[in-house]
């Protein structure tokens, strides 16, 4: 046989490829591309290949209004989306919503004066930017901020930038709404022109939603005037298309049944694990620390071996929750979707800048169960938007009244802690609200957010296991038939019951799909990631510390004391370690009661536990009272030994009273005016000597 030369081989190869294409109709390479493979592959892939030039993006999509958000729990993102929809439907603006971490900001000095930028900014922790706003914040607040065309603050490089600002904060924190205040000041310093007031919402006062609604109306009036807009009748314009897929069944391999991204769908999850990409962690241990009639508290050990996740003592662990089956059923039933719960749907943005909040194709059930915050608070604005789709005129009138009347809304909805399905049921339970487009529910309901817990273990002692301490939550509403159940804590309780042999756990009458999508969690795994915190022990273990942590606020201090006990056992010098702990009764809810004795044995005289059992006497005694009783020791440790002072727990009452009492202690013990004492405490906070890990 004659030897084939190179040309012969090339010709044969071309013929073979052509024949294969003809007979297979392109099967081998014509597989439909999953449009979410990149966006949801893992935590970083969503940014890959995308332009970070916001002006380029706006020009490509013909937008004249961008709404940036800095969000930690999803509320700021929700407000940004609502502003975008309202700007488009009421005023004809070409709007887009933008995650602050997706873009660079050096070119803000070239922002055209016929466009407007809105900033919806939450303040996180002790006056810090949210995770997705860190880079933006550091850029605008930097000492040497450099824009693309140069120009110092004196030269006003942002003089063409028109902007709008709204902040989300909590007045129980010292640095209330500091994010929006600082960004507003910085933008004005560089010459930007603000339209309307810089609004501030207050979660601490429970007025966030009403603050937002009251702020936005005068803002729209001024923006309309400055940009020559005309208000028009607002009609619903969907952001997403929802298509039912008759060609796909729920068990098809490409259908997402709750998996957060492509890698999880294909069973090959990989890091880095973060707020976009959870690690499905084994639960190594779970138990109830106490169980009483109306409360119980869980302790869990989460195994992160082999995940490349790491934590430091004082960090937070995020748990990705699943909605309770009872609430999923209620939601689907009232919308008339119960019989279609396993129907496959594809969701796509009708605008190139619209980001679908979960991977598709999926099912109605999976979207509601794993991705939508269906048990979250309801806004008046959302109720108003649903009125047009009511099953009859009577229901429409009631929905309109609820949406428009602030006091009526409070009486009927917010004071009762109703979720959106319960609102619809309260208006008319006899009919299905099947006219409501599923797209408006995707747009109007926040994406379900991870819940953060202070890690209650030491990374020095157990670097591959994260401890969680969580009180299972419920709210009993006076006069209401229902009891509000904590979404995540009851989910964790169900996992604990499953691990201890209950084949069908239903804590407090709630059931959960705890085996996860396609049984990938097998009942004893939980999706998590770690968020690093500034709530840290001093680097020198000989430095004294004072900790105030009643109830589950003791969680991080268990980790602190565990670490110091290990250091003492290893022969290191450990400073005075004082813990103020409070609960109801010594015999009822004394968290880690036996462990403190063991830690005391390791630490010796350097450890001091001071307890406050609020219900063991006629007059309630709390940790803040014990703090004053030990005023001399507290002041001596702070003034003479430069002890660090830590508070963890309720921000609205306990943490505020602890701070006030500390001011009094310093004033009285040092013989200085209260005003001077307040300055001392403020300085302690600024230097990191006084640290808080609190919640409202």
N, C-alpha and C positions, 0 to 999 in steps of 0.2 A: 504494500500500500504506500502510495506516494506521501511524503511528508507534507503536512499543511504549513503554508507560510502564514505570516502575521495577518495579511489582508484576508486570506481565507477564513481565519478564525474570527475576525471582526464581522465579516459578512454573515457567518453562521450564527454568531451571537445575536445580531440584529434580527435575523429571521426567527430565531427561537423566542426572543422577547415579543415580537409581533404576533407570533402564533399563540403564545400564552395569553396575551392581551385579548385576542379574538375569542378564544375558547372560554376564558374565565370572566369575560366582561369586566376586567379590571378589579376582580374581587380582592386580589392580594394587596393592592395599594389604594383602592377606592373606598376604604373604610371611612364612614362619616367621622369627621373630627369632632371630638368633644370640646365645645366652646369654652368649657370651664376647666379644662385640663391644666391650663397655665395659671388661671386666676386662683384656683383652689388646690394647687399641687401641694404646697406647704406654706409656711409662714412668710417666706420671702419671694416666692415665685410671682405673686400678684404684682410686684413692682417691676419685674424683669421686662426689659424691652420697651417700657412706656416712657414717653417724653416727660421730663420733669420741668418743662417750661410752661407755666400756666398761661402765658399770653399766647403762645403757639397753640395750646389746646383750645383756648377760647376762640381764636381766629378760625381754626379748623372746623369747629362746630358752630360757628356764628353766634357766640354767646356775648352778651353785654353785662352780665351779672354773675359773679361767682360767690358762693357762700361757703367759706371755709369753716370747718369745725374742729375743735379740740375737745374730745369726749373720752370719758373713762367708763361710764356706765351705759352710754347710749342715748342719754337725754339730750345732750347738745347736738348730737347727730340728728336726732328726731326733729329738734327745733330748726336746724338748718334745712332739712328736707321740707318742712312745713313752710318756711319762708320761700323756698324755691318754688313750691307749688302755687303759693298765693301770689307771688310776684309774677308768675307766668299767667295764671288764670284771671287775676283781677286787673293787672296792669300791662300785660303784654310783654313783659321783660323776657329775654332769652336767658334763662337761668341754668346754672349747673351747680351741683354740690361737690365740694372737694375736701378730701382728707388732708389735713395740714402736712402729714408726713410724706405725701406723694409728690411734693413739689419743692423747688428751690425758690429763693426769694431775692436774689441779687438783682433781678431785673424788675422789681416793683417800681423802680424809678422811671421805667418806660411804659408804665400802665397808662393807657389812653384816657383822656378826660371825658370821653363819652361812654365809659364803662364804670361800674361800681363794684367794690369788693365788700362783702359782709364777713364779719368775724363773730362766730358763736363759740365762746370759750369758757369751759368749765375750769374751776380751780380745784386742784386735787391736794389732799393732805394738808400740810402746813404751808400753804401758799405756793405750791409747786404746780408746774404745767402738767397736763395729762400726758400719758406716755407718747401719744401720737403728736403732741405739740412741742416736745422738748427742743428739737432742732430749730423750729421756727422761733420759739421764745429766745433761745440762746443767740440767734442771729440778730433779732431786732433789739435785744437788750445788751448786746455786746459793746464793749468799750471802743472797738475799732470796726464797727459795722461798715462794710464796703459794698456799695451798689455798683451796677455794671458801668455806669458812666462817671464813677467817682463822686465827689461832692461830699462835703462835711455837713453836719447838722445845721450849721449857720447858713449854708447855701441851699437848704430846703430841697433836697433831691426828690422828695415825694410830693411836690406841689401839685402834680396832676392827679394824684390818687384820691378819689372820693371813697370814703369808707363808712360802714355802719358797724356798730359793735353792741353785742349783748353778752353778759356774763352770767354764769351759773355758779352760785356759791352757797355758803351756809354760815349764818351769823354766829353760830356757836364756836366757830373756829376764829382764832386771832386774826388770821390773814384773810378776812372775808373778801371774796371776789377780787383777790389781788391780781389774778391773771389778766382779767379784762382791764383793770385799772392801769396796770403797768404797760400793757400793750397799747392801750389808748394813749397814754402819755408819750410813749416812744414814737408812735406814728405821728402824733401832733408835733413832736420835737423835730421830726424830719420833714415837716411841712405838709403832711397829708391833711385833707379837709374832711372832718367828720360831718355826717348828715344825721340829724336828730341827736338825742341824748345817748350816752353810753349806758344802756340799760343794765339793770342788775336784778337777777332773780334770787330769792332767798328760800332755800330748801329747809333751813333751820326753823323758819317761821311757818312753814307749810304753805307758802304763798307763791312758790315758783311759777306755777302755771298762770295764775292771775297776774303776776308781775310781768310775765312775757306778753300776755294778751294786752295789758294796759300800755306796755312800751311800744308795741309794734304799730298801733294805729296812728299815733302822731308821727312816728318814723315814716310810715308810708306817705302821709300827707306832705312832709318835707321833701321826701325823695321824689314824689310826683312833681312837685314844683321845681326842684333843682334839675331834673332830667327831662322835663317836658312830657311826662307820661299822662295817659288818660285812663281813668278807672272805667272798667266795663263790668257787665254782669258776670259773676263768677260761675263757671260751670265745671263739672268734673272732667278733667282731661287725664286719662290714665298715663302713668309713667311706664308701666309694664304691660306687656301682652301675656295672657295666660291661655295656653293652648292645651286642650286635652288630647292625649296621644293614644289613639286607638291602635297604633302599630306597635305599642310597647306594653308589656305586662309588668306588674310590680316586681316580679322576681327576675327580670332581665338584668344582666350583669352591669349594664351601663346606667341603671337607674339608682339614684342616691336615695337611700332609705334612712337618712339621718347622719351619714358619714360627713364629716366637716370638709373634706377635700378629696382630690383625686387619689392621692396616695393611700388614704384610709379606705377608699372605695375598693382599690385593688389589693388591699390586704398587705401593703408594704409601707406602712407608716415609717417616716424618718424625720429626724430633727433638721434644723433647730426647732425645739418646741417652745411656743410662745402664745401670745394672745390671738394668733390666727391659726394655730396648729397645736392641738392638745396632745399630750402623751396619755395613752390608755394605760393607766398605772394599776398594778395589782394592789388590792387591799390586804396588807399583811396581817392586820389585827383590827378588831373593832369590839367595842364594849360600851355599855351604858355606865357612866360614872354615878349618876343618880336617876331615879325615876320616882316622881310623885304624881299626884292626881292631875295637875294641869301642866306639868313640865317634865322634860327629861333632857339629859345632857349626854352627848356622844363623845367618845375618844376613839380616833382612828389613826392607824399607822399606814401611810402610803409608801409603797416601795418604788424608789426611782432608780434602782440598780440598772446599769447598762443603758440608760436613756441619755446620758450626757447632761441631764439636768443637774443643777447644783443649787444649793441655798446657803445662806448665812443666817446665823441666829438672829431673829428679829424680822426676817422676811415674811412675805405673804404667799400662801398657796391659793391658786384660783381653781375652783371646782366648776366644771361645765355641767349645768343641770339639764334635766329633762322634765317637761311638763307632766303633771299627774294625769293619768288616764281619764279620771272623772271630768277634768276641765277640758281635755281634748275632745271628749265625747260631747260635752255641753256646747262647745264652740261649733263643732261640725254639725251637730243636730239643729241648732237654731238657724244656721245658714242653709239648711236643707242639703247638706253635703254628706250626711252620715252614710248613705248607700253608695257614695262615690269616693269614700275615704281612701281606697286603694287604687283609684284611677290615676294613671300617670299624667303629669302635666309638665310642660316646658314653659319657663318664664324667661322672657327676654325684655331688655330695655328698649323702649320705643324711641329713645334718644341716645346718641352715641356716648353721652357722658353719664347715663343712668347706670348705676351698679346694682345688679341683682344681689340681694342680701344673703342668698344661700345658693348652693350648687344645684343645677337641674340637668336633665330631667329628674323629677322626684314625684312624690305623691302628695295629695292633700294632707293625709295623715302625718307623713314624715315632716312636711313643712311646718305644720302646726305643733307637732310634738317636740321637735328638736330645735326649731329655729325662731319661732315667734313668741314674744313675751305676752302671751294671751292672758296671764294673770296680773299684769302690770296695771298701774293707775291709768285712768281714762281721762282724756282732755275734753273740755267743752267744745273746742274747735273740731275734734274728731266726731263727736256726737252730731254736731251741726252738719258735717259733711255727709253723714249717713242718712239724714232725714229724707233726702230726695229719693231714697231707695226703700222707704218704709212700705209695708204690705198694703196699707190703706191710709186714707186721709187723717183718720183719728190718730193713728200711730205717728204719722208725719208731723202733725201738730204738736204732739207730746215731745217728740225728739227735738223739734225746733225750739220749744219752750225750754227744755233742759239745756240745750246748747246756747241759748241766748240769755237766760236768766241766771246770773251768778249765784244768787241765794238758793234758788230752786235746785240748781245743779248740786250745790253743797248738801242740801237736805236729801236729795234723791240718790246721789251717786257717791260723791267723795267721802261724806261722813259715814257711809255704809261700806266703804272699801269695795265697791262693786267692780268686777272686771267687765270687759266690753260685752261678753256673751250674757252676763247677768243683767247688764243694762238693757239689752234687747229683750231678754225674757221679762224684765220688770215692766216694759212698755207693752209688749204683747207676746205672750207665750203660746197663744192658741194657734198662731200661724208661723210658718217658716219665713225667714227674711231672705228668701232665695234671690231677690232682685239685687242684693248687694254684690257688686263685682268682687271676686277674690283679689283682684289687683289693688283695690282700695284698702283691703285689709293688710296686704303686704306693705303698702305705702304708709299706712296709719299706725301700725303696731310695731313697736321697736323690735329689733333683733334681740333675741334672748342673750343676756350677758353672763359671763362667768361671775361667780360670787367669790369674794376674797376673804380669806380667814388668816388671822395671825398665826404663824407656825408656832406650835407649843413644844418644840424640841430644840435641842442644841445640835448644830452641824458638827461641832467638835466631838460630840458623843455618838451621834448616829447620822453620819453624812449621807447614807443611802436610804434613810427612812424619814419621812416628814410626818409629824404628829399634827392632828387637827382636833380642836376642842370646840364643839358647837352645841348650843342650846337649841333644841327643836322648837321652832317658832309657831305660835298661833295667836290670833287677835280675836277676842270675843267682843262683838259689837252690840251695845245695849239696844234691845228692841228688834234686833235682826235675827232671822231664822238661821243664817249661815255663820260659820266660823271661818275666818281667814287663816289659811294654812301657809306656812313658809314653804316656798317651792323647793329650795335646795336642801334645807335641813331635813325635811320629810323624805326627800329622795335618798339622802345619806342614811336615814333611819331604816328605810326599806332595804338598802344594801347591807346594813348590819344584820337585819333580821334574816335576809337570804343567806348570809355567811354562817349564821348560827342555825341553819337547818330548816327554816321556814320555806316551803316550796312556793308559796304564793303570798308574799308579804303585802300587807295593806295597812300601813301605819295611819292611824286616825281616819280609817275609811278610804285612804287614797291608794291607788295602785300605780305602779310605774313600769315602763318597759326597761327594766334594769338589766336585761341581757343585751341591750343595745341593738343597733342595726345589724341584721343578719347574725345575731348571737355573738357579735364580736367582743362584747364586754363580759359575756358568760356569767353575769350576776355578781362577780367579785372583782370587777375592775371599775375604775372611774376615770373620766377624762380630766386632766389637770395641766396646769403650767405654773411656773414660779414667777412672782413679781418681786423684784428687789426693793428694799425699803431703806430709809435712812434711820430707822429706829434701831439703834445699835448699842451694844455694850461698849464701854471704854476699852481702848486697845490695851491699856495697862490694867490687869486684873486686880492690882493692889488698890486701885482707886475705889472709894466707897460708892455705893449706889442706893437710892431710895426708890422703891417701886410702889405704885398705887394701882391696884387692879381688882376691883370687886367683880363677882360673878365670872362670866367667861372672859372678862377683861384680864384675868390672871394668865391667860393662855401664853402670851410671849414671855411672861415672867417665869413660868415653869421652865421654858427653854433657857432663860438667863441663869436661874438658880441651878439647873441641871449642869450647865457649862461651868459655873463657878465651883460646884461641888467636885466635878471631875478635875478641875485645875488644882483644887486643894488636895485631892487624893494623890495627884501627881507630884506633890511637894511644892507647888507654887504658892507664893504669898498672895492671899486673897483679901481684899479690903472688906470693910463692913458692908453687909448685904441685908438691907431692911425691906421687908415686904408687908404692905398694908393690904389685907384681903378681907372682903366682906361678902356675906350671903345672908339668907334668911335665918337658918338655924344650923347649929353645929351638927345635928343628927340628920339633917335633911339634904342640904345641897352644898356641903363643904367639899369643894373640888380638890382632888388629889390629896386628901387629908393624910393618908398613910405615907405618901411620898415625902411630904415636908419633914416628917420625922427622920427619914433616911438622909435627906439632904442636910438636915441639922447635924446629924452624926458625923457627916463628912466635913462640914464647914466649921463645926464647933461654935465658939462664942462669936464668930464673925457673922453668923446668920441670926436674924431676929424676925419672927413672924408675929405681926400684930393684927388681931382679928376683930371684926365688927359683925355681930349676929343681930340683924335688925329687928327680928321678931321674937327675941327671947326675953324681952322686958316690955313694960307698958309703953315706954317712949322709944321710938325707933332710933337706933344708933347706926350711923354709916361710917365709911372709911374717912370721910372728910372731918368727922367729929374726932376720930382716933388721931388724925393728923394733928389737930389742935392740942389734944391731950399730951402729945409727945413733942410739943413745940420746941422745947429746949434742945432735945437731941437732934431734931430735924435741922434747926438753925445751925447748930454746931457743925454737923456734917457738911452742910452747904457752905458755910462761911469759912470755917477753919480747915476743912479737909477737902473742899472743892468737889463734893460728891455730885454725881449726876442724878437728876430727878426725872422719873418716868411716870407717865399716866396712860392707862389703857382702859377703854370702856366707853360708856355713854357720854357723848359730847355735850348734850343739851343741859343736863343737870349735874351729874357727878363731876365731870372734868372741869366745868365752869366753877363749881363750888370749891373744888380742890384748889384751883388757881386763886380764887378770892381768899380762901383761908391761908394759903401760903403767903399772900401779900400781907395779911394781918400778922401772921407769925413773924415775918421778917421785920415788920414795922415795930411790933411790941418787943421782940427779943433784942433788936439792935438800937431801939430808942430813936427811930427816925420817922419822919412824917409818912403817911400812907402814900402820898404822891411820889416820894423818893423810893419807897418800897416797890411801887408799881414799876418804876424805872429799872430797879434791880431785877425783877422777874422778867421784864421785857428783854433785858440784856442777857439773862440766862437762856431765854428762848433763842435769841439771835446767835449766841455762841454754841448752841447745841447742848448746853448743860441741862436744859429743860426740854424734854422730848415727849411728844404725844402720839399715840396711835388710837384715835377715837373715831366713833361713828355716831350718826344720829338716827 
